[in-house]
Amino acid sequence: MKKLLLAFICLMTFALSNAQSNKDIANVYVKRAKESLENLEVQLSLTHFDKAMKYMDTITSSKVARLGTIIHYELTNFAEAQSYAKQYFLLVKNKKSEEYLEFLDLFVNINEELEAQLAEEKRIEEERLRKEKELKRIDSLKTIWNNKSESLSLKVDSIYKFDKNNLALFKANNYYGIINDKGEVLLKADLYEDALSFDGFFILKNKVKEATKIYCYNASSKTGYTLPSPSDFNMLSTHYGEVMLPRGNGRLVTYPNNSYEPMVYDLNLKKNVKVANKQDLFKNLKKNDVIDKYNKDDELKVNKVWYKFGGHLGGGIHPLYINNNYKVHSFLCSIDGKMLRSTSRYQFIGAFYNNKFQAVKDNETVWVNQNGTKVGAPDNESGVYTGNTKVVKLSNGSYQLMQGEFIILGNEKLEKIAEFLRNNK
């Protein structure tokens, strides 16, 4: 029993000693806090005061509560100042002193400042929430706009220039198609690997070389069709060979394989064009000393050499072949009897229109007149686009069509994103 009592006494002594020690330390920091405040070092004063509070279980002095109130008030910590002020009122004994009355006035100021601070914090929070809501709304609108914009995009490789009829070639996945300036596809890009466009006609081929299928689209009439098979022109032909540019009179010339004659096709009438009466033509050529002789096998003798007659390209130019060779040997110019050798001059010549022929020499296009003399290129009768659609390539590789401030596709349109957001406030 004595031992237990002795231990209790020791414990109480230690607790009292430790409490006294904490109180002394707290008083030192309170003193420092007061001195720093008097020197207008308010932040340092708060540092000392906070250290003092670590050594105090509770505030038992109104002076300490008053000090804490003033420090936090000076630092505009009005909620903390109010808390210490309430402790001051609980501890102060003389409620008629000048200090009390001054503190009471300070307390009123603290309450007013705190009320204003809380009101401002509420306003700021409401503004933050409003902005957050607005940002979410804008993000939602942007998502709507982006989805709509995506739906009005053309996933194609390229779009070529529109012509006067508001049409253009386009390319997708290495195939060609035809599109108008509203983005409406007139011919899908899923079959034709090559395309030509000239004088108001689009010619699309299923192969770059040795095409076996050709599609013609007339830009002015907005109609299209597939040309007859090359075997319909010549039973031995399996492909169209070299395909020349279509001309404004509707004539298209190709050079099918296994044929002693180019295929001259009228794109407007949809039929092959051939010399109606060859013998009458031959008679006139001989009469004008363009050829030496001719026979019933459609052969012509020029400069002591017999050639197979290859028809008429228009403008008085006739392809000539040598037996057992399906490549054009020469082009005979009936206007002056000139022979244009394919080995030294032109390998292919197209249809005659507006006093000019397209000719191919070493895979390059040139333009010639009726005796093979080079001339300037003709105006392309496909014309110049005068509409208001602009083609825009996006960063993701897709294309969009713009009319003024709107993205358009068919009958749908979408304003630019800034205008869309303004219109949907």
GUKE-394608 format. One record per residue (C-alpha): residue number from 1; residue in one letter; x, y, z. Coordinates in pm, whole numbers. Each point is the difference from the previous one (the first is absolute). Last residue first. Example, Ala and Ser with C-alpha at 12.3 -4.5 7.8 and 13.67 -1.06 7.14 Angstrom:
% residues 2
2|S|1367|-106|714;
1|A|-137|-344|66;
This chain:
% residues 425
425|K|-2561|2998|-7516;
424|N|-66|-207|-312;
423|N|49|266|-269;
422|R|329|114|151;
421|L|130|-358|17;
420|F|-95|-64|-363;
419|E|159|331|-106;
418|A|330|-100|160;
417|I|-27|-355|-142;
416|K|-49|104|-361;
415|E|-356|-38|-129;
414|L|-132|-338|-107;
413|K|-182|-94|-320;
412|E|-212|-282|-133;
411|N|-158|-6|-346;
410|G|288|-193|-155;
409|L|301|54|220;
408|I|74|350|120;
407|I|235|165|251;
406|F|-123|355|40;
405|E|170|341|25;
404|G|-10|65|-375;
403|Q|-56|-333|-168;
402|M|256|-246|129;
401|L|52|-359|-116;
400|Q|187|-230|235;
399|Y|285|-242|-60;
398|S|159|-276|207;
397|G|376|-28|59;
396|N|-15|26|381;
395|S|130|358|-16;
394|L|-296|99|-216;
393|K|10|83|-372;
392|V|-235|279|-101;
391|V|-174|18|-339;
390|K|-176|330|-61;
389|T|-353|23|-138;
388|N|-102|340|-137;
387|G|-74|-88|-362;
386|T|178|139|-306;
385|Y|200|-308|-103;
384|V|197|56|-318;
383|G|-86|-183|-319;
382|S|-24|-365|-96;
381|E|67|148|-344;
380|N|375|-29|60;
379|D|153|274|-210;
378|P|221|-143|-270;
377|A|372|-69|45;
376|G|233|196|-224;
375|V|111|-141|-332;
374|K|243|-268|-117;
373|T|-7|-75|-372;
372|G|-151|-338|-84;
371|N|-158|93|-335;
370|Q|-352|51|137;
369|N|111|188|313;
368|V|187|-131|301;
367|W|-26|-1|381;
366|V|250|-171|227;
365|T|-51|-260|272;
364|E|305|-182|139;
363|N|42|-378|8;
362|D|284|11|-257;
361|K|-218|198|-240;
360|V|-373|-7|49;
359|A|-218|217|-221;
358|Q|-315|197|79;
357|F|-141|134|-323;
356|K|-94|356|-85;
355|N|-211|193|-250;
354|N|-290|45|245;
353|Y|-39|-377|32;
352|F|187|-296|-148;
351|A|10|-319|208;
350|G|322|-137|148;
349|I|345|-75|-138;
348|F|230|-276|127;
347|Q|370|-85|-42;
346|Y|95|342|-133;
345|R|317|102|-183;
344|S|307|-220|-42;
343|T|-123|-354|50;
342|S|-361|86|-74;
341|R|92|135|-344;
340|L|-206|302|-101;
339|M|-48|-22|-377;
338|K|-78|329|-175;
337|G|-244|-17|-294;
336|D|-101|368|24;
335|I|-354|4|139;
334|S|-19|-380|-2;
333|C|231|-24|299;
332|L|93|-370|27;
331|F|87|-120|348;
330|S|269|-263|10;
329|H|84|-352|120;
328|V|-278|-41|253;
327|K|69|-310|207;
326|Y|-197|-311|-93;
325|N|281|-149|-205;
324|N|-73|-302|-220;
323|N|-52|220|-308;
322|I|122|358|39;
321|Y|-241|257|136;
320|L|-122|346|-103;
319|P|-194|247|212;
318|H|-193|264|-201;
317|I|3|378|59;
316|G|-238|213|-210;
315|G|-146|210|284;
314|G|-177|-301|149;
313|L|166|-307|152;
312|H|-74|-212|-313;
311|G|45|-372|-56;
310|G|306|-216|38;
309|F|84|-82|-365;
308|K|247|-288|-25;
307|Y|319|119|-163;
306|W|182|-81|-328;
305|V|333|174|-57;
304|K|103|156|-336;
303|N|-17|356|137;
302|V|-355|-58|120;
301|K|-201|-306|-102;
300|L|-331|-38|178;
299|E|-173|-318|114;
298|D|-371|-32|68;
297|D|-10|-352|-147;
296|K|-172|137|-314;
295|N|317|171|-111;
294|Y|174|337|21;
293|K|273|181|-195;
292|D|247|287|12;
291|I|-141|197|295;
290|V|-34|373|71;
289|D|5|75|-373;
288|N|-330|193|21;
287|K|-171|-253|-227;
286|K|150|-281|207;
285|L|-146|141|323;
284|N|-333|61|-175;
283|K|-19|-359|-124;
282|F|96|-129|343;
281|L|-288|193|159;
280|D|-246|-133|-257;
279|Q|129|-352|69;
278|K|-32|46|374;
277|N|-368|79|-5;
276|A|-143|65|348;
275|V|329|47|187;
274|K|-63|-116|354;
273|V|-140|152|320;
272|N|-91|-236|282;
271|K|-322|79|184;
270|K|-129|173|313;
269|L|-145|304|-184;
268|N|152|247|246;
267|L|316|-198|78;
266|D|77|-57|-369;
265|Y|267|-269|-4;
264|V|306|-33|-221;
263|M|169|-335|67;
262|P|341|-1|-161;
261|E|51|-237|-296;
260|Y|227|-292|-74;
259|S|-107|-168|323;
258|N|162|-260|222;
257|N|5|244|291;
256|P|-245|288|16;
255|Y|120|356|-81;
254|T|-253|243|146;
253|V|-156|313|-149;
252|L|-288|194|158;
251|R|-225|240|-191;
250|G|-267|201|180;
249|N|49|320|-199;
248|G|171|154|305;
247|R|274|-260|2;
246|P|72|-304|215;
245|L|371|-44|77;
244|M|170|-308|-142;
243|V|-16|-358|126;
242|E|298|-222|-87;
241|G|-96|-369|2;
240|Y|-374|-67|12;
239|H|31|-361|114;
238|T|-68|-352|-128;
237|S|-11|70|-374;
236|L|-30|-297|-235;
235|M|-372|44|-67;
234|N|41|368|-86;
233|F|-248|267|105;
232|D|-215|-229|211;
231|S|325|-153|127;
230|P|90|342|145;
229|S|-310|-29|223;
228|P|-265|265|-57;
227|L|35|319|206;
226|T|-158|21|346;
225|Y|-246|281|66;
224|G|-34|345|148;
223|T|-242|289|13;
222|K|26|348|151;
221|S|-86|160|-338;
220|S|280|256|22;
219|A|249|-221|182;
218|N|-35|-299|-235;
217|Y|133|-301|189;
216|C|176|-282|-186;
215|Y|96|-332|158;
214|I|268|-220|-150;
213|K|61|-371|64;
212|T|281|-222|-126;
211|A|280|243|75;
210|E|340|-96|-138;
209|K|183|251|218;
208|V|-128|203|293;
207|K|-271|-258|56;
206|N|-378|21|57;
205|K|-10|316|-209;
204|L|-196|320|59;
203|I|-67|259|-271;
202|F|-157|323|119;
201|F|-132|230|-272;
200|G|-46|378|-12;
199|D|298|85|-224;
198|F|244|-211|202;
197|S|17|-237|297;
196|L|193|-324|4;
195|A|-15|-268|268;
194|D|191|-299|131;
193|E|-63|-280|252;
192|Y|-375|-30|-59;
191|L|-198|-243|216;
190|D|-86|127|348;
189|A|-11|379|-14;
188|K|-376|42|-17;
187|L|-147|207|-283;
186|L|-230|295|60;
185|V|117|54|358;
184|E|-168|302|161;
183|G|253|230|163;
182|K|-197|313|-79;
181|D|258|96|-264;
180|N|-72|-318|-196;
179|I|189|-330|18;
178|I|139|-248|-252;
177|G|202|-313|85;
176|Y|355|-125|-20;
175|Y|160|-292|184;
174|N|325|3|197;
173|N|-177|-40|336;
172|A|-200|312|-79;
171|K|56|242|-285;
170|F|-221|284|-114;
169|L|-87|134|-343;
168|A|-190|323|-13;
167|L|-340|142|-87;
166|N|-148|348|38;
165|N|-93|23|-370;
164|K|269|265|-54;
163|D|258|-247|128;
162|F|98|-86|357;
161|K|368|-53|66;
160|Y|114|-336|140;
159|I|-97|-158|332;
158|S|254|-220|176;
157|D|44|-311|211;
156|V|-362|-21|114;
155|K|-181|-22|332;
154|L|-237|290|-64;
153|S|-101|187|313;
152|L|-358|101|83;
151|S|-43|-279|258;
150|E|324|109|166;
149|S|-128|356|25;
148|K|-317|-130|166;
147|N|203|-203|249;
146|N|232|295|61;
145|W|-294|236|49;
144|I|-173|-231|250;
143|T|328|-51|186;
142|K|60|374|-2;
141|L|-351|53|136;
140|S|70|-244|285;
139|D|332|168|71;
138|I|-180|335|-1;
137|R|-259|-134|245;
136|K|273|-144|220;
135|L|185|331|-17;
134|E|-322|183|91;
133|K|-60|-231|296;
132|E|356|57|118;
131|K|-42|371|-55;
130|R|-320|1|204;
129|L|161|-217|270;
128|R|295|237|18;
127|E|-234|301|8;
126|E|-199|-162|280;
125|E|325|-68|184;
124|I|119|357|-52;
123|R|-336|136|118;
122|K|6|-225|305;
121|E|356|107|77;
120|E|-109|362|-39;
119|A|-295|-55|237;
118|L|229|-179|245;
117|Q|245|289|-14;
116|A|-277|259|44;
115|E|-137|-189|301;
114|L|351|-40|136;
113|E|68|371|-41;
112|E|-326|88|172;
111|N|63|-246|281;
110|I|356|119|43;
109|N|-110|364|5;
108|V|-256|-78|272;
107|F|272|-182|195;
106|L|230|302|-32;
105|D|-269|221|156;
104|L|-33|-251|282;
103|F|375|5|37;
102|E|-6|377|46;
101|L|-273|-38|262;
100|Y|193|-272|178;
99|E|322|201|1;
98|E|-184|304|135;
97|S|-116|-209|293;
96|K|-364|-69|68;
95|K|1|-372|-66;
94|N|260|-75|263;
93|K|28|-378|25;
92|V|115|-108|-342;
91|L|10|-377|-50;
90|L|-316|-82|-193;
89|F|18|323|-202;
88|Y|360|-80|-94;
87|Q|-95|-349|-113;
86|K|-253|155|-239;
85|A|273|231|-131;
84|Y|227|-300|-63;
83|S|-265|-157|-227;
82|Q|-77|330|-173;
81|A|370|52|-80;
80|E|17|-354|-139;
79|A|-294|73|-233;
78|F|143|343|-88;
77|N|343|-112|-114;
76|T|56|347|-144;
75|L|367|-6|113;
74|E|-64|295|231;
73|Y|-309|-176|132;
72|H|200|-318|62;
71|I|254|185|214;
70|I|-267|205|182;
69|T|-208|-304|95;
68|G|301|-201|115;
67|L|110|287|223;
66|R|-352|36|146;
65|A|-12|-372|75;
64|V|340|26|169;
63|K|-120|302|199;
62|S|-321|-181|95;
61|S|215|-265|166;
60|T|-96|-365|39;
59|I|58|-115|-354;
58|T|-16|-377|-11;
57|D|247|-287|-24;
56|M|285|247|-44;
55|Y|348|-100|-121;
54|K|-97|-25|-365;
53|M|-185|331|36;
52|A|328|177|74;
51|K|146|-126|-325;
50|D|-301|144|-183;
49|F|58|336|174;
48|H|364|9|-100;
47|T|-84|-61|-367;
46|L|-289|248|19;
45|S|238|270|126;
44|L|234|-78|-287;
43|Q|-286|68|-239;
42|V|-91|320|184;
41|E|342|158|11;
40|L|-149|339|90;
39|N|263|51|271;
38|E|-281|-10|258;
37|L|-114|-326|-157;
36|S|351|-144|29;
35|E|9|95|370;
34|K|-337|-163|67;
33|A|97|-320|-180;
32|R|327|-12|190;
31|K|-184|30|331;
30|V|-247|-270|-106;
29|Y|295|-217|-100;
28|V|160|39|344;
27|N|-336|-58|171;
26|A|-41|-327|-189;
25|I|341|-114|123;
24|D|-95|82|358;
23|K|-333|-176|-35;
22|N|165|-306|-149;
21|S|249|-14|298;
20|Q|-279|39|252;
19|A|-188|-279|-164;
18|N|313|-215|5;
17|S|60|69|370;
16|L|-364|-63|82;
15|A|6|-323|-196;
14|F|331|-108|156;
13|T|-122|72|352;
12|M|-327|-178|-70;
11|L|189|-304|-118;
10|C|236|2|296;
9|I|-292|26|243;
8|F|-178|-284|-171;
7|A|313|-218|15;
6|L|38|70|373;
5|L|-362|-88|63;
4|L|42|-328|-180;
3|K|316|-84|192;
2|K|-168|82|330;
1|M|-283|-236|-87;
